[in-house]
Amino acid sequence: MKHKLWALPGFIFLLALASLACAVPGTGPAAPAPTPTPPGDTLILTIPAFGYNLAPGDQVPGTGLQFLDRQGDAFEVSIDGQTALKRAGDSFFWSGVLAPGVFANFNLRLTTSIFGSLPVAGMVEFIVLNPQPVEELGVPDNTGRLHYTNVVADYTVPVGYVAPGTTAVFQGIEERGQGGQTVRLARFSGMSGYPYLALGDSFVWTGRVRDNVHLAYNLRVTSLNEDGIRLTGTAELWVDSPR
């Protein structure tokens, strides 16, 4: 499936991550410890700055949002089969089942037209029901799948809890080294490879969270203490397309 994702200017996405900056080691003022990310029967994933470029007849993949044609200074669009005339800055919202077990909210707006095409941008939220993560090496290809990048993740995981959407369980902190050369390491179970991470280390996990949903995390340890570990960064999401 050929997707024409429109890359928003880098600074927009950086602004979406600005709220995480204070957690990066050595930057920003100290902040109160965040509450633990609660476990549950849903996994919520958010893209704060999603963009897609529509040519006449194109549809935002997996949704009921379609650009039909330009009408003067307006754009004729279809939302779940109902047509409407929209102008730059107007809302372009869709909410529904993206795939079995996956609900999505596309809270988009029309932006400035470029050479007859229609860029749309905004926030997208995915709700994955009853996730059952299984670690897998490598990531799937895009054949027959919807592929989303720039998913923002920020998790606080207490001792004995699993990092949301993964099989990795935070088991606690261990001190390694002798004398003045000691380091505090977070110990994990439930994932392949070296099970220890220090403050600032990367946390990488790939696998499926449902039979039709795959996820790849690229996170870092931005806080580490006896109360828990904080993992922040981005993720990629693949959803098997039902249409």
N, C-alpha and C positions, 0 to 999 in steps of 0.2 A: 504494500500500500504506500503510495507516494504522498507524503505529507508536506505541505508548504508552510512550515512553521516560520513565523516572522520574528526575527531576533530583535527584541527591544534594545534600545541603547543601553550599554553596560551600566551606566550610572543609575538607571532606574532600578535594575535588579540589586545593585549595591545598596541603594536606599532601603530596599525591602529587607536587607540583611543588617541594616544599621543597628537594629534593636539587639542584635546578638553580639555586637562588637565589645560591649562592656564585659562579656564573659571570656574574651580571648586573653590568655595569660599576658600580663604586663601592660594591658591597655585599659583605659577608662577607670572611673571611680568604682570602689567596692559597692556591691549591691546586695540586698537581702537575698538569702538563699531561696530559690524558687521552690514551689511545692512539687512533690513528686508527680511525674506523669502517670495518671491512673491506668491500671490495666483494665481490660474490658473485652466485650464481644464485638467491638468495632475498632478499626484503625482509620484515623482521620489524617489525610495528607493534603497539604495546601501548596498551590503555586501562587504567590502574591503578585507576580508580574507575568502573566501569560499573554502571548500575542500570536495572531494568525492572520495571514493575508489571503483574502478571498477574491477570486475572479468571478465574473458573472456566471451563475450556475453552481458555484462551489458551496460546499457545506462544511461547517466546523465538524471535523470527524467525530463520529459517535453521537452527535447531538441532533436536535431538530432545528438548528440555526442555519439558514441558507441565504446567500446573497443572490437575488434574482437579476436585477438590472438597475442601471442608473436612470433616474427620472429628473432631469434638470439638476437642481441643487440638492435633490433628495435621493434616497436609495430605497428601492423596493426590496424588501426582505420577506422571508417566510420563517415563522416561528411555530414549529409543530404543525405545519400545513396551513397556518393562517397568515395571510399577507398583511404587510403594514408598510407605510412610508416612514423612513427614519432619516434623520440628518446627523451630521457629524456632532458627536457629543451625546447622542441619545443612547439609551440603554439597549442592551441586546442580551437578554437573560434567558437561560434555559436550565431547567432542573428536571432530572429524571434518571432512569436506569440506564447506565452506560453499558453494562454487561451483567450477566448473572452474578449477583452478590456484590455489585459495585454501583453505588448511587453517586451522582455528581451534581454540583451546582456550578454553572458557568455564568458568573456575574460580570459580563463584558459591556463595553461601550464602543460605538463606532468612532473611529478616529479619522484623521484627514486622508482623503482619497489620494492614491498615488498611481498616476498613469492608467486610470480606469479601473484599478483594483480597489478593494475596500479592506483596509487593515482594521482589525478589532482587537481590543486589549482589555485586560482586567484581571480579576482574581478567580481562580478555579479551586474548588474543594472536592476531594474524593472521599467517600465513606465506604470502606471495605468491610463487609459484614462477616462475622465469624472467621477472622483470620486464623490460619493454622500454619505458621511458618515452617518451611523446610529449607535448610541451607543447601545451595547448589553452587558449584564452581562455574564461573563464567556467566555471561548474560545472554538472553535470547536475542535472535535477530528480529527485525521489524516486520517480517512477513506475516500478514494477516493480523497484525497487532497495532493497537494505538500506543504511541510512544510519547511520553511526557518527560521533560527535563525541568531543572530548576525548582524541584519540590524542596521546600525549606523544612528542615527538621530541627527540633530543639527539645531534648528529652532529659529529664532528671530521673535517674534510676536508683532507688534505694538498694541496700544490701539484700540479696536474695530475690531480687526482681529481674524480670527479663526486659531487655531493651525493646520497646514496642516495634512490632513487625519483624522481629528477628528471633533466633533461637539462643542468643547470647544472654547468659545470666551473670549479673555482677555478684561475685562471691565475697568481696571485701578488699581490704588494703593490706599489703605486706611491705615490710621494710627490707630492702636488699642493700648489701654493701657493708663496709667496715669503716670505723672512725668517722672522719669528716666527709667521706664519700659514700653517703647513703642516699637512697632514692626510694620514694614511695610509689608503689606499683599497684594498680587495680588488677585483680585476678578475675578472669572470666571462665565460665564453663559453657558447654553447649555449642561451641563453634570450633572449626578446624584451625590449625596453626598455633602459633605461640600465644599463650593465654594471658600475657601480662601487657598492660599499657601504662605509660607514665603520663603525667600532665603534659598536654600539648601533642601527644601522639595521635596518629590517625586511626580511626576505627572504620574498617571496610567490611561490609557484609553483603552478600548477594544470595538470592534464593527466591522461592515463591511463597506467597502468603495465602493464596488460594490456587486451585488447579489452573485457573485462567488469569492469574495476576502474579507478575514477577516484580521484584524490587531490588534495587542496588543502592546501598547507602555509602556515602563518602563523608564521614563525620570526623570530628576531632574531640579529644578530651579537653574541655575548657574549664572544668572544675572537678576537684577530687578531694574528698574528705570522708570522715567516718559516717556522715549522714547519707552519702551517696555520690554518684558520679554524674556529671553533666556532659552530654554529647550534643554537639551542634554542627550543622553543615547542610549538605544538600543530598538529594536522592533522585534517582530515575525510576520511572514507573512504566511497565508494559502491561497492557490489558488486551486479552484476546478479543478481537472485534467480532460481534455477532452479526454484523452486516457489511 
